[in-house]
Amino acid sequence: MFRFFGGYAIGFFMPSYFGNVYKDDKKLYAGLNAFIVSFCGFVSSLCGGLISDKLEKQGNYYAKAQVCIAAAALGLPCIALCCLVQSNFYFSICMLGLEYLVAECWFGPAITMVLNTIKPENKGFAVGGFLFCTTIAGTIATVLAQYFTNAFDAKNNVEVYGQILVVFVFISYAGSIPFFILAGREYKKFMVLKKLEEE
């Protein structure tokens, strides 16, 4: 839920940030953003799954949580540089691309931890519950972000867009880390017991 909170904030308010801070580069942003979201997001997701699966096959049952934790930790400085350094469009867009590349690898490992620890007859319900809760968190983020952009008069103080995004993403990414640590510990215990039972 924490990760979706930040993800929705980025998805819905990053265009407002670039559109207001870098007004002369709106068309360029549209094209580059499409590439970043599709290509960098795809590569990140694919690599997150491949890395966590490979490490788990080698006996590291904490690997999936480690990928999720690393994604959050590495994404924070990228989003901060993207949104707080507001003097160079190309620097900001590169930091956004890097953020997608390092931070979007978490979803596959996270959902796999859920699925691997649920009885087969409950997997559909578990995924449905997971997606419902995360979508609610993301929706709350967009409502709050809109409230704060209005409250701080972002239209006339365009630097506020970036500042609000950084705060939201910091709450999101940093807030998710303790829960990924707990999830990783429980997942490791479950998988070790399962392996012992199989033996």
Secondary structure as GFF3:
##gff-version 3
##sequence-region A 1 199
A	DSSP	alpha_helix	2	21	.	.	.	ID=ss1
A	DSSP	three_ten_helix	23	25	.	.	.	ID=ss2
A	DSSP	alpha_helix	26	35	.	.	.	ID=ss3
A	DSSP	pi_helix	36	40	.	.	.	ID=ss4
A	DSSP	alpha_helix	41	57	.	.	.	ID=ss5
A	DSSP	alpha_helix	63	84	.	.	.	ID=ss6
A	DSSP	alpha_helix	89	103	.	.	.	ID=ss7
A	DSSP	alpha_helix	107	116	.	.	.	ID=ss8
A	DSSP	three_ten_helix	120	122	.	.	.	ID=ss9
A	DSSP	alpha_helix	123	151	.	.	.	ID=ss10
A	DSSP	alpha_helix	159	198	.	.	.	ID=ss11
###
